[in-house]
Amino acid sequence: MNFDYRQFQIEAFCLEEGGHYYARAKIFRRAQGDMNASEVKWSGDIGDYRSDADAVEAAQRWAIQWCDGHEH
C-alpha cells in the first residue's frame, strides 16, 4: 500500500514466504516542488504476522512512527 504522510511517501507491504507474512516498508522523502522522491529508509523485516493485512498494517505503523521522529 502506497500513501503520502507529511513530506514522505510510504510504501508498506509484506513478503509472503512459507505461510508467513513479513512486514516491510520503504520511506521516500519528497522535496518541495519536486515530483521525484528519494528513498531515505528501508525497514528490512519488521516482524512475522498471521496475515498479509496484519503485516501491511504493522509496516504502516512502523513507517509513520519513523516519519514522526525524522520529520526535519
Jmol script that loads the backbone (N, CA, C; Angstrom):
load data "model"
ATOM      1  N   MET A   1       0.849  -1.168   0.000  1.00  0.00           N
ATOM      2  CA  MET A   1       0.000   0.000   0.000  1.00  0.00           C
ATOM      3  C   MET A   1       0.896   1.234   0.000  1.00  0.00           C
ATOM      4  N   ASN A   2       0.683   2.113  -0.936  1.00  0.00           N
ATOM      5  CA  ASN A   2       1.426   3.364  -1.030  1.00  0.00           C
ATOM      6  C   ASN A   2       0.547   4.503  -0.544  1.00  0.00           C
ATOM      7  N   PHE A   3       1.134   5.386   0.267  1.00  0.00           N
ATOM      8  CA  PHE A   3       0.383   6.551   0.715  1.00  0.00           C
ATOM      9  C   PHE A   3       1.352   7.660   1.102  1.00  0.00           C
ATOM     10  N   ASP A   4       0.838   8.879   1.105  1.00  0.00           N
ATOM     11  CA  ASP A   4       1.610  10.045   1.490  1.00  0.00           C
ATOM     12  C   ASP A   4       1.361  10.345   2.960  1.00  0.00           C
ATOM     13  N   TYR A   5       2.431  10.734   3.641  1.00  0.00           N
ATOM     14  CA  TYR A   5       2.345  11.123   5.041  1.00  0.00           C
ATOM     15  C   TYR A   5       3.326  12.260   5.258  1.00  0.00           C
ATOM     16  N   ARG A   6       2.799  13.434   5.545  1.00  0.00           N
ATOM     17  CA  ARG A   6       3.599  14.646   5.694  1.00  0.00           C
ATOM     18  C   ARG A   6       4.444  14.834   4.450  1.00  0.00           C
ATOM     19  N   GLN A   7       5.769  15.024   4.586  1.00  0.00           N
ATOM     20  CA  GLN A   7       6.588  15.212   3.397  1.00  0.00           C
ATOM     21  C   GLN A   7       7.162  13.894   2.878  1.00  0.00           C
ATOM     22  N   PHE A   8       6.607  12.789   3.345  1.00  0.00           N
ATOM     23  CA  PHE A   8       7.098  11.472   2.964  1.00  0.00           C
ATOM     24  C   PHE A   8       6.087  10.734   2.089  1.00  0.00           C
ATOM     25  N   GLN A   9       6.605   9.801   1.322  1.00  0.00           N
ATOM     26  CA  GLN A   9       5.766   8.842   0.622  1.00  0.00           C
ATOM     27  C   GLN A   9       6.155   7.476   1.187  1.00  0.00           C
ATOM     28  N   ILE A  10       5.170   6.703   1.572  1.00  0.00           N
ATOM     29  CA  ILE A  10       5.419   5.419   2.236  1.00  0.00           C
ATOM     30  C   ILE A  10       4.904   4.289   1.361  1.00  0.00           C
ATOM     31  N   GLU A  11       5.722   3.260   1.265  1.00  0.00           N
ATOM     32  CA  GLU A  11       5.337   2.028   0.579  1.00  0.00           C
ATOM     33  C   GLU A  11       5.360   0.927   1.639  1.00  0.00           C
ATOM     34  N   ALA A  12       4.185   0.504   2.090  1.00  0.00           N
ATOM     35  CA  ALA A  12       4.069  -0.547   3.110  1.00  0.00           C
ATOM     36  C   ALA A  12       3.594  -1.817   2.421  1.00  0.00           C
ATOM     37  N   PHE A  13       4.276  -2.919   2.694  1.00  0.00           N
ATOM     38  CA  PHE A  13       3.932  -4.161   2.000  1.00  0.00           C
ATOM     39  C   PHE A  13       4.379  -5.349   2.840  1.00  0.00           C
ATOM     40  N   CYS A  14       4.085  -6.543   2.341  1.00  0.00           N
ATOM     41  CA  CYS A  14       4.532  -7.739   3.038  1.00  0.00           C
ATOM     42  C   CYS A  14       5.173  -8.704   2.051  1.00  0.00           C
ATOM     43  N   LEU A  15       6.016  -9.536   2.581  1.00  0.00           N
ATOM     44  CA  LEU A  15       6.632 -10.615   1.823  1.00  0.00           C
ATOM     45  C   LEU A  15       6.040 -11.910   2.364  1.00  0.00           C
ATOM     46  N   GLU A  16       5.423 -12.682   1.490  1.00  0.00           N
ATOM     47  CA  GLU A  16       4.865 -13.971   1.903  1.00  0.00           C
ATOM     48  C   GLU A  16       5.879 -15.048   1.580  1.00  0.00           C
ATOM     49  N   GLU A  17       6.200 -15.832   2.607  1.00  0.00           N
ATOM     50  CA  GLU A  17       7.167 -16.890   2.419  1.00  0.00           C
ATOM     51  C   GLU A  17       6.851 -18.045   3.357  1.00  0.00           C
ATOM     52  N   GLY A  18       6.533 -19.189   2.797  1.00  0.00           N
ATOM     53  CA  GLY A  18       6.283 -20.383   3.598  1.00  0.00           C
ATOM     54  C   GLY A  18       5.142 -20.241   4.579  1.00  0.00           C
ATOM     55  N   GLY A  19       4.073 -19.529   4.188  1.00  0.00           N
ATOM     56  CA  GLY A  19       2.933 -19.350   5.065  1.00  0.00           C
ATOM     57  C   GLY A  19       3.111 -18.261   6.105  1.00  0.00           C
ATOM     58  N   HIS A  20       4.202 -17.539   6.044  1.00  0.00           N
ATOM     59  CA  HIS A  20       4.470 -16.426   6.953  1.00  0.00           C
ATOM     60  C   HIS A  20       4.397 -15.126   6.169  1.00  0.00           C
ATOM     61  N   TYR A  21       3.991 -14.068   6.846  1.00  0.00           N
ATOM     62  CA  TYR A  21       3.873 -12.750   6.233  1.00  0.00           C
ATOM     63  C   TYR A  21       4.790 -11.790   6.982  1.00  0.00           C
ATOM     64  N   TYR A  22       5.788 -11.289   6.284  1.00  0.00           N
ATOM     65  CA  TYR A  22       6.780 -10.405   6.887  1.00  0.00           C
ATOM     66  C   TYR A  22       6.488  -8.965   6.483  1.00  0.00           C
ATOM     67  N   ALA A  23       6.353  -8.102   7.479  1.00  0.00           N
ATOM     68  CA  ALA A  23       6.058  -6.687   7.241  1.00  0.00           C
ATOM     69  C   ALA A  23       7.331  -5.980   6.797  1.00  0.00           C
ATOM     70  N   ARG A  24       7.170  -5.095   5.800  1.00  0.00           N
ATOM     71  CA  ARG A  24       8.290  -4.308   5.284  1.00  0.00           C
ATOM     72  C   ARG A  24       7.783  -2.939   4.856  1.00  0.00           C
ATOM     73  N   ALA A  25       8.690  -1.966   4.861  1.00  0.00           N
ATOM     74  CA  ALA A  25       8.310  -0.624   4.414  1.00  0.00           C
ATOM     75  C   ALA A  25       9.508   0.081   3.790  1.00  0.00           C
ATOM     76  N   LYS A  26       9.200   0.937   2.834  1.00  0.00           N
ATOM     77  CA  LYS A  26      10.183   1.851   2.255  1.00  0.00           C
ATOM     78  C   LYS A  26       9.623   3.256   2.428  1.00  0.00           C
ATOM     79  N   ILE A  27      10.495   4.166   2.792  1.00  0.00           N
ATOM     80  CA  ILE A  27      10.082   5.547   3.004  1.00  0.00           C
ATOM     81  C   ILE A  27      10.884   6.434   2.062  1.00  0.00           C
ATOM     82  N   PHE A  28      10.172   7.313   1.385  1.00  0.00           N
ATOM     83  CA  PHE A  28      10.781   8.249   0.452  1.00  0.00           C
ATOM     84  C   PHE A  28      10.471   9.663   0.910  1.00  0.00           C
ATOM     85  N   ARG A  29      11.425  10.568   0.734  1.00  0.00           N
ATOM     86  CA  ARG A  29      11.209  11.978   1.073  1.00  0.00           C
ATOM     87  C   ARG A  29      10.960  12.733  -0.225  1.00  0.00           C
ATOM     88  N   ARG A  30       9.909  13.532  -0.222  1.00  0.00           N
ATOM     89  CA  ARG A  30       9.588  14.362  -1.377  1.00  0.00           C
ATOM     90  C   ARG A  30      10.148  15.758  -1.148  1.00  0.00           C
ATOM     91  N   ALA A  31      10.929  16.233  -2.078  1.00  0.00           N
ATOM     92  CA  ALA A  31      11.442  17.599  -1.996  1.00  0.00           C
ATOM     93  C   ALA A  31      10.341  18.559  -2.424  1.00  0.00           C
ATOM     94  N   GLN A  32      10.284  19.722  -1.801  1.00  0.00           N
ATOM     95  CA  GLN A  32       9.257  20.697  -2.169  1.00  0.00           C
ATOM     96  C   GLN A  32       9.436  21.103  -3.623  1.00  0.00           C
ATOM     97  N   GLY A  33       8.324  21.083  -4.365  1.00  0.00           N
ATOM     98  CA  GLY A  33       8.328  21.477  -5.760  1.00  0.00           C
ATOM     99  C   GLY A  33       8.915  20.436  -6.685  1.00  0.00           C
ATOM    100  N   ASP A  34       9.324  19.296  -6.153  1.00  0.00           N
ATOM    101  CA  ASP A  34       9.916  18.242  -6.974  1.00  0.00           C
ATOM    102  C   ASP A  34       9.022  17.017  -6.897  1.00  0.00           C
ATOM    103  N   MET A  35       8.627  16.500  -8.042  1.00  0.00           N
ATOM    104  CA  MET A  35       7.751  15.326  -8.070  1.00  0.00           C
ATOM    105  C   MET A  35       8.517  14.041  -7.793  1.00  0.00           C
ATOM    106  N   ASN A  36       9.837  14.068  -7.919  1.00  0.00           N
ATOM    107  CA  ASN A  36      10.648  12.883  -7.653  1.00  0.00           C
ATOM    108  C   ASN A  36      10.906  12.761  -6.154  1.00  0.00           C
ATOM    109  N   ALA A  37      10.944  11.537  -5.699  1.00  0.00           N
ATOM    110  CA  ALA A  37      11.209  11.291  -4.281  1.00  0.00           C
ATOM    111  C   ALA A  37      12.431  10.394  -4.170  1.00  0.00           C
ATOM    112  N   SER A  38      13.218  10.602  -3.135  1.00  0.00           N
ATOM    113  CA  SER A  38      14.387   9.756  -2.933  1.00  0.00           C
ATOM    114  C   SER A  38      14.195   8.917  -1.675  1.00  0.00           C
ATOM    115  N   GLU A  39      14.628   7.661  -1.767  1.00  0.00           N
ATOM    116  CA  GLU A  39      14.475   6.738  -0.645  1.00  0.00           C
ATOM    117  C   GLU A  39      15.355   7.177   0.515  1.00  0.00           C
ATOM    118  N   VAL A  40      14.770   7.215   1.701  1.00  0.00           N
ATOM    119  CA  VAL A  40      15.525   7.615   2.882  1.00  0.00           C
ATOM    120  C   VAL A  40      15.609   6.509   3.934  1.00  0.00           C
ATOM    121  N   LYS A  41      14.725   5.531   3.858  1.00  0.00           N
ATOM    122  CA  LYS A  41      14.736   4.472   4.868  1.00  0.00           C
ATOM    123  C   LYS A  41      14.108   3.204   4.321  1.00  0.00           C
ATOM    124  N   TRP A  42      14.759   2.093   4.577  1.00  0.00           N
ATOM    125  CA  TRP A  42      14.252   0.767   4.238  1.00  0.00           C
ATOM    126  C   TRP A  42      14.177   0.006   5.552  1.00  0.00           C
ATOM    127  N   SER A  43      13.039  -0.584   5.840  1.00  0.00           N
ATOM    128  CA  SER A  43      12.838  -1.194   7.144  1.00  0.00           C
ATOM    129  C   SER A  43      13.518  -2.540   7.328  1.00  0.00           C
ATOM    130  N   GLY A  44      13.661  -3.298   6.258  1.00  0.00           N
ATOM    131  CA  GLY A  44      14.012  -4.697   6.427  1.00  0.00           C
ATOM    132  C   GLY A  44      12.779  -5.406   6.968  1.00  0.00           C
ATOM    133  N   ASP A  45      12.923  -6.611   7.478  1.00  0.00           N
ATOM    134  CA  ASP A  45      11.778  -7.330   8.041  1.00  0.00           C
ATOM    135  C   ASP A  45      11.434  -6.743   9.404  1.00  0.00           C
ATOM    136  N   ILE A  46      10.186  -6.308   9.546  1.00  0.00           N
ATOM    137  CA  ILE A  46       9.726  -5.707  10.794  1.00  0.00           C
ATOM    138  C   ILE A  46       9.199  -6.779  11.748  1.00  0.00           C
ATOM    139  N   GLY A  47       8.582  -7.782  11.195  1.00  0.00           N
ATOM    140  CA  GLY A  47       8.033  -8.854  12.028  1.00  0.00           C
ATOM    141  C   GLY A  47       7.285  -9.860  11.187  1.00  0.00           C
ATOM    142  N   ASP A  48       6.894 -10.955  11.817  1.00  0.00           N
ATOM    143  CA  ASP A  48       6.188 -12.073  11.192  1.00  0.00           C
ATOM    144  C   ASP A  48       4.737 -12.024  11.670  1.00  0.00           C
ATOM    145  N   TYR A  49       3.789 -12.009  10.719  1.00  0.00           N
ATOM    146  CA  TYR A  49       2.378 -11.841  11.065  1.00  0.00           C
ATOM    147  C   TYR A  49       1.529 -12.963  10.469  1.00  0.00           C
ATOM    148  N   ARG A  50       0.318 -13.093  11.002  1.00  0.00           N
ATOM    149  CA  ARG A  50      -0.589 -14.170  10.592  1.00  0.00           C
ATOM    150  C   ARG A  50      -1.224 -13.962   9.227  1.00  0.00           C
ATOM    151  N   SER A  51      -1.332 -12.710   8.807  1.00  0.00           N
ATOM    152  CA  SER A  51      -1.979 -12.438   7.511  1.00  0.00           C
ATOM    153  C   SER A  51      -1.255 -11.302   6.810  1.00  0.00           C
ATOM    154  N   ASP A  52      -1.508 -11.203   5.524  1.00  0.00           N
ATOM    155  CA  ASP A  52      -0.896 -10.106   4.779  1.00  0.00           C
ATOM    156  C   ASP A  52      -1.430  -8.759   5.252  1.00  0.00           C
ATOM    157  N   ALA A  53      -2.706  -8.699   5.615  1.00  0.00           N
ATOM    158  CA  ALA A  53      -3.297  -7.441   6.105  1.00  0.00           C
ATOM    159  C   ALA A  53      -2.643  -7.007   7.411  1.00  0.00           C
ATOM    160  N   ASP A  54      -2.398  -7.949   8.322  1.00  0.00           N
ATOM    161  CA  ASP A  54      -1.730  -7.623   9.582  1.00  0.00           C
ATOM    162  C   ASP A  54      -0.309  -7.118   9.338  1.00  0.00           C
ATOM    163  N   ALA A  55       0.380  -7.743   8.391  1.00  0.00           N
ATOM    164  CA  ALA A  55       1.751  -7.346   8.079  1.00  0.00           C
ATOM    165  C   ALA A  55       1.790  -5.941   7.491  1.00  0.00           C
ATOM    166  N   VAL A  56       0.895  -5.643   6.570  1.00  0.00           N
ATOM    167  CA  VAL A  56       0.866  -4.319   5.950  1.00  0.00           C
ATOM    168  C   VAL A  56       0.513  -3.259   6.996  1.00  0.00           C
ATOM    169  N   GLU A  57      -0.427  -3.565   7.868  1.00  0.00           N
ATOM    170  CA  GLU A  57      -0.802  -2.625   8.932  1.00  0.00           C
ATOM    171  C   GLU A  57       0.391  -2.341   9.847  1.00  0.00           C
ATOM    172  N   ALA A  58       1.145  -3.366  10.189  1.00  0.00           N
ATOM    173  CA  ALA A  58       2.326  -3.186  11.037  1.00  0.00           C
ATOM    174  C   ALA A  58       3.376  -2.345  10.319  1.00  0.00           C
ATOM    175  N   ALA A  59       3.550  -2.572   9.038  1.00  0.00           N
ATOM    176  CA  ALA A  59       4.506  -1.789   8.257  1.00  0.00           C
ATOM    177  C   ALA A  59       4.092  -0.320   8.209  1.00  0.00           C
ATOM    178  N   GLN A  60       2.808  -0.073   8.069  1.00  0.00           N
ATOM    179  CA  GLN A  60       2.301   1.303   8.061  1.00  0.00           C
ATOM    180  C   GLN A  60       2.578   1.987   9.393  1.00  0.00           C
ATOM    181  N   ARG A  61       2.282   1.309  10.495  1.00  0.00           N
ATOM    182  CA  ARG A  61       2.517   1.880  11.826  1.00  0.00           C
ATOM    183  C   ARG A  61       3.997   2.188  12.037  1.00  0.00           C
ATOM    184  N   TRP A  62       4.849   1.249  11.653  1.00  0.00           N
ATOM    185  CA  TRP A  62       6.289   1.439  11.809  1.00  0.00           C
ATOM    186  C   TRP A  62       6.748   2.651  11.007  1.00  0.00           C
ATOM    187  N   ALA A  63       6.310   2.761   9.757  1.00  0.00           N
ATOM    188  CA  ALA A  63       6.731   3.855   8.889  1.00  0.00           C
ATOM    189  C   ALA A  63       6.258   5.210   9.420  1.00  0.00           C
ATOM    190  N   ILE A  64       5.032   5.294   9.879  1.00  0.00           N
ATOM    191  CA  ILE A  64       4.508   6.550  10.424  1.00  0.00           C
ATOM    192  C   ILE A  64       5.303   6.951  11.659  1.00  0.00           C
ATOM    193  N   GLN A  65       5.599   5.995  12.512  1.00  0.00           N
ATOM    194  CA  GLN A  65       6.379   6.289  13.716  1.00  0.00           C
ATOM    195  C   GLN A  65       7.778   6.779  13.331  1.00  0.00           C
ATOM    196  N   TRP A  66       8.394   6.149  12.345  1.00  0.00           N
ATOM    197  CA  TRP A  66       9.716   6.579  11.904  1.00  0.00           C
ATOM    198  C   TRP A  66       9.646   8.005  11.345  1.00  0.00           C
ATOM    199  N   CYS A  67       8.658   8.278  10.520  1.00  0.00           N
ATOM    200  CA  CYS A  67       8.495   9.608   9.924  1.00  0.00           C
ATOM    201  C   CYS A  67       8.296  10.672  10.998  1.00  0.00           C
ATOM    202  N   ASP A  68       7.503  10.365  12.005  1.00  0.00           N
ATOM    203  CA  ASP A  68       7.267  11.327  13.087  1.00  0.00           C
ATOM    204  C   ASP A  68       8.564  11.702  13.796  1.00  0.00           C
ATOM    205  N   GLY A  69       9.478  10.780  13.881  1.00  0.00           N
ATOM    206  CA  GLY A  69      10.744  11.048  14.545  1.00  0.00           C
ATOM    207  C   GLY A  69      11.814  11.652  13.649  1.00  0.00           C
ATOM    208  N   HIS A  70      11.559  11.718  12.332  1.00  0.00           N
ATOM    209  CA  HIS A  70      12.563  12.213  11.388  1.00  0.00           C
ATOM    210  C   HIS A  70      11.989  13.246  10.438  1.00  0.00           C
ATOM    211  N   GLU A  71      11.093  14.041  10.938  1.00  0.00           N
ATOM    212  CA  GLU A  71      10.384  14.995  10.092  1.00  0.00           C
ATOM    213  C   GLU A  71      11.283  16.089   9.539  1.00  0.00           C
ATOM    214  N   HIS A  72      12.288  16.481  10.226  1.00  0.00           N
ATOM    215  CA  HIS A  72      13.111  17.616   9.778  1.00  0.00           C
ATOM    216  C   HIS A  72      14.378  17.159   9.148  1.00  0.00           C
TER     217      HIS A  72
END
end "model"
wireframe off; spacefill off
backbone 0.3
color backbone group
